[in-house]
Amino acid sequence: MAYALPLISKENRKYRVNVIVDRCKECGLCISVCPVKVLAKSSILNKNGYRPPDPVNIEKCIGCRLCEYSCPDFAIFVEVVGK
């Protein structure tokens, strides 16, 4: 039986930012490294009581993937959705 992890997913015309909610430990690295300030702490709590990032300014995403590369828990990833 497959288990689907809770996911926060938002996209603009070029990129989709996905956050695997229950993997996040609220370290804040992804939020601090984003050069255009796409991410902010969400108001929801994951199963461990942490607030995962939310791509609140998704329209600003430039697809640099610094958030993805900096996450020690592999809780965030960026996909290309358009050109």
N, C-alpha and C positions, 0 to 999 in steps of 0.2 A: 504494500500500500504506500503510495507517495504522499509526502507531507509538504504542503505549500507554506513557505515562510511568509509572514506578513511583509508587505512591500510598500514603500512610498515611491511612486514613479511619476515624474513630470517631464514634459518635453517642450522644446521650442521647435522651430522649423528644421533645425540641424541636429540637435542632440537630445538624448533622453538621459536623465540622471535617476538612477535606481538606488534605493537604500533598503537593505535587508534589515528591517527594524530590530529583530531579536539578536542580531550579531553585534550591535552597537554598544559600546561601553562609555559613551559620552566623553571621550577624551578631548574632543574639540579640534583635533588636528586638521580635519577636512575643512572645517569652517575657517580656521586661521590661515591656511595656505591658499585659499581661493583668491586669485588676483582681482576678480570682479564682484566678489561678495554675493555669490549665488545662494549659499547655504546659511541657515540660521537654525538654532535649536527649536525643535518642534514642541508643541504643548502636550503631545501624547507621551505616555510612558510605555516602554517595552516590558517584556515579561520579567526582566531583572530590575525594573525601576529606573532605567536610564531614559533620557530624552534624546532620541536620534535626530540627526540633522534633517531639515526639510528644505528642498530646493525652492524657496519662496520667490526668488528672483530668477526663475529659469530663463526668462527672456534675455538675460545677460550672459548666459553660459557660452563660452568660446571653445569648449571641448578640449581643454588642455589636459584634463585627467589628473591634475595634481591632487585633487581630493581622493581619487581612487588609489593613486600611488602612495599616498601618505597614510592610508588607513591600515593600522596594524591588525585589524580583525576582519579584513576583506568584507566590510559591511556596505561598501558603496562602489558602484561601477557606472561608467558612462558609455553609452552606445551612440553610434552615428545613425541618424534616421533619415537624413536628407543631405543634399549637396548645395 
